[in-house]
Amino acid sequence: MEATKDRAEVMNEILAYSTCTEAYHRLSSLSKVVCTDGILAMCQQLGAFWLVDAILSYRRQEEVQFWTLTVKDGGAVLTMNEDSDQPNLVKQEISYTEFPEGVWKFYLMDGVLLLPSEY
């Protein structure tokens, strides 16, 4: 990550440039889930492999999962539901993170973890 850019700028750039993927990447040998180029860039540039691990630690059966990471004041809440009007099926409080503040969305669809801009 460039020293002159803050973490939110880096994440917003990743979202802006991640509109498709050229390859799928397996980040965990313990899971069949693969991720897109955008997720890989996020993990590498923001040190966010922990976020993928957190998502993959929930072995859910839903083919479509909407994940949200809400970051505020150095802590975060990770939630998952099947649609925006459905209740959360997963909620994990994270006491500390260096992930940029904001509300960040991720999709897990048919075994592929992707950014909303890649859908």
BAFI-3210 file (N, C-alpha, C; in Angstrom, 3 decimals, decimal comma, padded with zeros to 6 digits):
// residues 119
n [1|2|3|4|5|6|7|8|9|10|11|12|13|14|15|16|17|18|19|20|21|22|23|24|25|26|27|28|29|30|31|32|33|34|35|36|37|38|39|40|41|42|43|44|45|46|47|48|49|50|51|52|53|54|55|56|57|58|59|60|61|62|63|64|65|66|67|68|69|70|71|72|73|74|75|76|77|78|79|80|81|82|83|84|85|86|87|88|89|90|91|92|93|94|95|96|97|98|99|100|101|102|103|104|105|106|107|108|109|110|111|112|113|114|115|116|117|118|119]
n.u [000,851|000,591|002,284|001,206|-001,502|-004,578|-006,159|-008,876|-008,992|-007,454|-009,091|-011,376|-010,284|-009,674|-012,275|-013,206|-011,640|-012,077|-013,956|-014,479|-013,202|-010,125|-009,139|-009,613|-009,015|-007,787|-007,814|-007,662|-006,730|-008,471|-011,000|-013,433|-014,148|-013,537|-011,907|-012,178|-010,162|-010,366|-010,986|-008,650|-006,772|-007,652|-007,094|-004,291|-003,376|-004,512|-004,046|-006,021|-006,591|-007,569|-010,252|-011,395|-010,885|-012,570|-015,120|-015,136|-015,062|-017,573|-019,525|-021,866|-024,988|-026,383|-026,698|-026,395|-024,954|-024,946|-022,603|-021,633|-019,395|-019,123|-017,368|-016,183|-014,726|-012,371|-013,244|-015,376|-018,293|-019,308|-021,636|-024,088|-026,565|-029,338|-030,618|-031,276|-033,602|-033,905|-033,391|-030,302|-028,172|-025,741|-023,651|-020,881|-018,869|-016,064|-013,354|-011,123|-009,756|-007,817|-008,969|-010,436|-012,678|-016,219|-018,973|-018,829|-019,382|-019,720|-020,001|-020,928|-021,269|-022,406|-020,017|-018,033|-016,275|-016,746|-016,378|-018,903|-018,707|-017,754|-019,780]
n.v [-001,171|002,180|004,820|007,373|007,154|006,683|003,950|003,700|005,009|003,247|000,929|001,920|002,405|-000,209|-001,243|000,384|-000,413|-003,088|-004,740|-007,053|-010,405|-012,037|-014,401|-017,086|-017,546|-019,647|-019,198|-020,596|-023,753|-025,308|-024,956|-025,074|-022,790|-020,132|-017,032|-013,774|-011,633|-009,046|-009,458|-010,798|-008,727|-006,883|-008,337|-008,579|-005,878|-004,582|-006,230|-008,117|-010,840|-012,091|-011,389|-012,854|-015,385|-015,218|-015,064|-017,513|-019,232|-019,707|-022,201|-022,310|-023,160|-021,690|-020,709|-018,159|-015,504|-012,554|-010,526|-008,209|-005,848|-003,743|-001,074|000,822|003,198|001,668|-000,908|-003,643|-005,078|-008,049|-009,287|-011,549|-012,195|-013,540|-011,875|-008,359|-007,695|-009,635|-011,302|-011,186|-013,957|-014,564|-013,060|-011,408|-009,913|-007,818|-006,913|-005,308|-003,760|-002,838|-002,300|-000,115|002,484|002,335|000,996|-002,043|-004,233|-007,666|-010,502|-013,905|-016,284|-019,205|-020,545|-018,658|-015,931|-012,508|-009,006|-006,445|-004,800|-006,523|-008,152]
n.w [000,000|-000,842|000,819|000,758|000,385|002,071|003,801|003,130|000,661|-000,862|-000,773|-002,076|-004,606|-005,373|-005,568|-007,660|-009,837|-010,047|-011,916|-013,137|-013,350|-014,065|-013,260|-010,913|-007,455|-004,961|-001,635|000,656|001,698|003,004|002,114|-000,522|-001,709|-003,951|-004,849|-006,380|-008,554|-007,483|-004,738|-004,006|-004,472|-002,541|-000,195|-000,377|-000,549|001,631|003,743|004,407|004,633|006,831|006,860|004,771|005,830|008,087|006,877|005,490|007,617|008,457|007,696|005,605|004,016|002,155|-001,199|-002,175|-000,573|001,256|002,479|004,962|006,148|008,712|009,721|012,382|014,499|014,953|015,438|014,357|012,753|011,407|009,211|007,785|005,379|003,459|001,733|001,316|002,685|004,546|007,747|009,659|009,354|010,281|012,658|013,675|016,033|015,898|017,645|017,079|014,220|011,352|009,025|006,627|007,759|007,382|005,466|004,071|001,405|000,396|-001,734|-001,699|-003,900|-005,250|-004,526|-005,043|-003,897|-004,059|-004,957|-004,847|-007,123|-008,989|-009,736]
ca.u [000,000|001,364|002,244|000,428|-002,933|-005,121|-006,723|-010,172|-008,700|-007,008|-010,264|-012,222|-009,623|-009,874|-013,661|-013,355|-010,952|-012,468|-015,260|-014,580|-012,014|-009,447|-008,804|-010,144|-007,912|-008,150|-007,032|-007,611|-006,744|-009,530|-012,300|-013,572|-014,490|-012,501|-012,188|-011,871|-008,986|-010,623|-010,835|-007,222|-006,118|-008,022|-006,339|-002,872|-003,081|-005,000|-003,799|-007,355|-006,816|-008,371|-011,663|-011,783|-010,922|-013,779|-016,272|-015,084|-015,207|-018,989|-019,885|-023,297|-025,515|-027,025|-025,910|-026,140|-024,764|-024,577|-021,798|-021,403|-018,455|-019,334|-016,192|-016,318|-013,921|-011,377|-013,888|-016,229|-019,309|-019,456|-022,946|-024,458|-027,967|-029,623|-031,083|-031,283|-034,796|-033,923|-032,610|-028,929|-027,970|-024,444|-023,202|-019,641|-018,267|-014,608|-012,984|-010,124|-009,353|-007,248|-009,720|-010,961|-014,026|-017,284|-019,795|-018,254|-020,204|-019,082|-020,961|-020,468|-022,273|-022,021|-018,639|-017,104|-016,326|-016,463|-016,787|-020,119|-018,346|-017,407|-020,978]
ca.v [000,000|003,407|005,587|008,601|006,838|006,044|002,622|003,845|005,320|001,993|000,072|002,510|002,158|-001,630|-001,367|001,071|-001,131|-004,505|-004,852|-008,444|-011,130|-012,836|-015,701|-017,376|-017,857|-020,365|-018,613|-021,529|-025,162|-025,954|-024,606|-025,137|-021,447|-019,362|-015,603|-013,043|-010,769|-007,930|-009,935|-011,042|-007,416|-006,352|-009,074|-008,255|-004,470|-004,137|-007,243|-008,540|-012,283|-012,445|-011,208|-014,044|-016,482|-015,074|-015,438|-018,945|-020,026|-020,051|-023,160|-022,117|-023,875|-020,774|-020,525|-016,728|-014,904|-011,141|-010,231|-006,789|-005,506|-002,368|-000,705|002,119|003,403|000,614|-002,209|-003,973|-006,121|-008,806|-009,938|-012,214|-012,555|-014,050|-010,747|-007,161|-007,618|-010,824|-011,130|-011,689|-015,353|-014,568|-011,768|-011,555|-008,651|-007,838|-005,846|-004,407|-003,958|-001,699|-002,151|001,253|002,718|002,370|-000,201|-002,734|-005,391|-008,771|-011,534|-015,281|-016,863|-020,466|-020,895|-017,607|-014,721|-011,395|-007,653|-006,064|-004,243|-007,631|-008,930]
ca.w [000,000|-000,915|002,062|000,602|000,306|003,250|003,535|002,458|-000,746|-001,492|-000,953|-003,118|-005,895|-005,691|-006,028|-008,944|-010,913|-010,045|-012,561|-013,583|-012,900|-015,092|-012,689|-009,585|-006,559|-003,735|-000,554|001,778|001,295|003,778|001,552|-001,973|-002,163|-004,635|-004,839|-007,605|-008,537|-006,579|-003,360|-003,813|-004,353|-001,233|000,817|-000,482|-000,326|002,935|004,760|004,827|004,532|008,014|006,534|004,003|006,802|008,908|006,048|005,191|008,838|008,584|006,657|005,387|002,858|001,218|-002,418|-002,296|000,738|001,233|003,653|005,208|007,205|009,154|010,512|013,042|015,711|015,122|015,601|013,216|012,856|010,164|009,160|006,536|005,176|002,115|000,938|002,142|003,524|005,400|008,978|009,645|009,732|010,950|013,182|014,436|016,444|015,791|018,580|016,513|012,834|010,637|007,786|006,593|008,257|006,395|005,294|002,915|001,016|-000,318|-002,118|-001,862|-004,791|-005,889|-004,227|-005,450|-003,095|-004,961|-004,617|-005,571|-008,426|-009,892|-010,013]
c.u [000,893|001,181|001,354|-001,072|-003,400|-005,834|-008,072|-009,970|-008,281|-008,204|-011,173|-011,610|-009,801|-011,292|-013,844|-012,752|-011,341|-013,878|-015,488|-013,350|-011,433|-009,143|-009,502|-008,997|-008,443|-007,235|-006,904|-007,669|-007,845|-010,923|-012,278|-013,908|-013,280|-012,882|-011,722|-010,583|-009,168|-010,476|-009,363|-006,472|-006,407|-007,199|-004,869|-002,578|-003,503|-004,744|-005,085|-007,625|-007,676|-009,869|-012,188|-011,863|-012,192|-015,008|-016,298|-015,247|-016,655|-019,373|-021,402|-023,713|-026,148|-026,126|-025,556|-026,088|-024,309|-023,886|-021,584|-020,427|-018,652|-018,222|-016,385|-015,454|-012,963|-011,935|-014,803|-017,278|-019,438|-020,794|-023,159|-025,950|-028,151|-030,141|-031,231|-032,499|-034,941|-033,102|-031,186|-028,902|-026,647|-024,194|-021,982|-019,093|-016,753|-014,106|-011,957|-009,848|-008,730|-007,927|-010,338|-012,394|-015,019|-018,076|-019,360|-019,037|-019,364|-020,155|-020,237|-021,570|-021,719|-020,538|-017,603|-017,330|-015,885|-016,895|-018,061|-019,825|-017,991|-018,624|-021,555]
c.v [001,230|004,216|006,822|008,361|006,254|004,760|002,700|004,167|004,062|001,089|000,619|002,342|000,704|-001,840|-000,748|000,268|-002,602|-004,637|-006,230|-009,153|-011,914|-014,230|-015,853|-017,903|-018,573|-019,855|-019,533|-022,954|-025,929|-025,707|-024,746|-023,772|-020,802|-017,889|-014,984|-012,238|-009,611|-008,310|-010,188|-009,723|-006,786|-007,023|-008,672|-006,817|-003,960|-005,138|-007,837|-010,027|-012,764|-012,352|-012,402|-015,244|-016,427|-015,512|-016,945|-019,813|-020,410|-020,953|-023,154|-022,834|-022,951|-020,554|-019,067|-016,136|-013,462|-010,814|-008,725|-006,653|-004,033|-002,021|000,701|002,130|002,250|-000,772|-002,463|-004,998|-006,737|-009,525|-010,593|-012,448|-013,019|-012,978|-009,558|-007,061|-008,815|-010,579|-011,681|-013,141|-015,525|-013,152|-012,029|-010,173|-008,818|-006,641|-004,870|-004,778|-002,684|-001,521|-000,756|001,357|002,788|001,089|-000,837|-004,010|-006,398|-009,793|-012,876|-015,994|-018,109|-020,773|-019,878|-016,382|-013,547|-010,077|-007,313|-005,496|-005,310|-008,464|-008,573]
c.w [000,000|000,360|001,955|000,552|001,631|002,833|002,817|000,976|-001,500|-001,756|-002,047|-004,507|-006,324|-006,220|-007,413|-010,095|-011,004|-010,607|-013,165|-013,037|-014,059|-014,592|-011,347|-008,735|-005,326|-002,629|000,649|001,255|002,009|003,207|000,037|-002,570|-002,835|-004,578|-006,148|-007,447|-007,558|-005,119|-003,061|-003,644|-002,999|-000,139|000,809|-000,090|001,046|004,053|005,300|004,607|005,700|007,716|005,731|004,935|007,652|008,129|005,818|006,437|009,107|007,429|006,500|004,106|001,815|000,004|-002,650|-000,893|000,554|002,552|003,747|006,363|007,516|010,129|011,073|014,302|015,987|015,364|014,417|013,606|011,469|010,216|007,808|006,536|003,740|001,180|001,876|003,061|004,468|006,670|008,814|010,083|010,467|011,453|014,049|014,759|016,450|016,600|018,011|015,062|012,298|009,281|007,785|007,103|007,109|006,415|003,981|002,660|000,238|-000,628|-002,144|-002,631|-005,465|-005,723|-004,664|-004,562|-003,970|-004,363|-005,383|-006,965|-009,448|-010,285|-011,375]
res [m|e|a|t|k|d|r|a|e|v|m|n|e|i|l|a|y|s|t|c|t|e|a|y|h|r|l|s|s|l|s|k|v|v|c|t|d|g|i|l|a|m|c|q|q|l|g|a|f|w|l|v|d|a|i|l|s|y|r|r|q|e|e|v|q|f|w|t|l|t|v|k|d|g|g|a|v|l|t|m|n|e|d|s|d|q|p|n|l|v|k|q|e|i|s|y|t|e|f|p|e|g|v|w|k|f|y|l|m|d|g|v|l|l|l|p|s|e|y]
***
